């Protein structure tokens, strides 16, 4: 996968997150979790754009770690939303969780490679 494919994949993930957020109920819990999900779930694609302009390999690794942290936060948020049934379309929440999990795996592997190349 090249960097442009990954960027598109992250953008599509962020779009899916926005769709989920827009469908969530306007309750106290729904508003709180939708806000959290919107921030963490869209920041991954924005931070990836920033990582592409890293000043050094060390800076790149740091930015990739930030993306991984945001992905993990998003995954936990999606699990809470799923368990509380704060969604309209279960297929979307399952799709988001699956894609989120795959993206975590990609970034863990990527960071391992980048760290190894740093040494």
C-alpha positions in Angstrom: 0.0 0.0 0.0 1.5 3.4 -0.9 1.1 6.5 1.1 -1.7 7.9 -1.2 -3.8 4.7 -0.8 -3.4 4.9 3.0 -4.3 8.6 2.9 -7.5 7.9 0.9 -8.3 5.0 3.3 -7.9 7.3 6.3 -10.1 9.9 4.6 -12.8 7.3 3.9 -12.6 6.2 7.5 -13.1 9.8 8.7 -16.1 10.2 6.4 -17.6 7.0 7.9 -17.0 8.4 11.3 -18.8 11.7 10.4 -21.7 9.7 9.0 -22.0 7.8 12.3 -21.7 11.0 14.4 -24.5 12.6 12.3 -26.8 9.6 13.0 -26.2 9.5 16.7 -29.1 10.4 19.1 -29.1 14.0 20.5 -29.0 12.8 24.1 -26.5 13.7 26.8 -24.5 10.5 26.2 -25.0 10.7 22.4 -23.7 14.3 22.3 -20.7 13.5 24.5 -19.6 10.4 22.6 -20.4 11.8 19.2 -18.2 14.8 19.9 -15.4 12.6 21.2 -15.7 10.3 18.2 -15.7 13.2 15.7 -12.5 14.6 17.2 -10.5 11.4 17.4 -11.9 9.7 14.3 -11.2 12.6 12.0 -7.9 13.6 13.5 -6.3 10.4 12.1 -6.5 11.6 8.5 -5.5 15.2 9.4 -2.5 14.0 11.4 -1.5 11.7 8.6 -1.3 14.7 6.3 1.0 16.4 8.9 3.1 13.2 9.2 3.9 13.4 5.4 5.7 16.7 6.1 7.7 15.4 9.0 11.0 17.2 9.5 12.9 14.0 10.3 12.4 10.3 10.7 12.1 10.8 14.5 9.4 13.5 13.9 7.6 11.1 11.5 7.6 8.3 14.1 6.3 10.7 16.7 3.4 11.8 14.4 2.6 8.2 13.6 2.4 7.5 17.3 -0.1 10.3 17.7 -2.2 8.8 14.9 -2.0 5.3 16.6 -3.2 6.8 19.9 -6.1 8.5 18.2 -7.0 5.3 16.4 -7.0 3.4 19.7 -9.2 6.1 21.3 -11.6 6.0 18.4 -11.8 2.2 18.7 -12.7 2.3 22.4 -15.3 5.0 21.7 -16.8 2.9 18.9 -17.0 -0.1 21.3 -18.9 2.0 23.9 -21.3 3.4 21.2 -21.9 -0.1 19.9 -22.6 -1.6 23.4 -24.9 1.3 24.3 -26.7 1.0 21.0 -26.2 4.7 20.2 -26.4 4.3 16.5 -29.0 3.9 13.7 -27.2 1.5 11.5 -25.4 -1.4 13.1 -23.6 -2.3 9.8 -21.9 1.1 9.8 -20.7 0.7 13.4 -19.4 -2.8 12.7 -17.7 -1.6 9.5 -16.1 1.3 11.4 -14.8 -1.0 14.1 -13.4 -3.5 11.6 -11.7 -0.7 9.5 -10.4 0.9 12.7 -8.8 -2.4 13.8 -7.2 -2.9 10.4 -5.8 0.7 10.5 -4.3 0.1 14.0 -2.6 -3.0 12.6 -1.2 -1.0 9.7 0.2 1.7 11.9 1.7 -0.7 14.4 3.5 -2.4 11.6 4.5 0.9 10.0 5.9 2.2 13.2 7.9 -0.9 13.8 9.4 -0.6 10.3 10.1 3.1 10.8 11.7 2.5 14.2 13.8 -0.3 12.9 15.0 1.9 10.0 15.9 4.7 12.5 18.5 2.4 14.1 
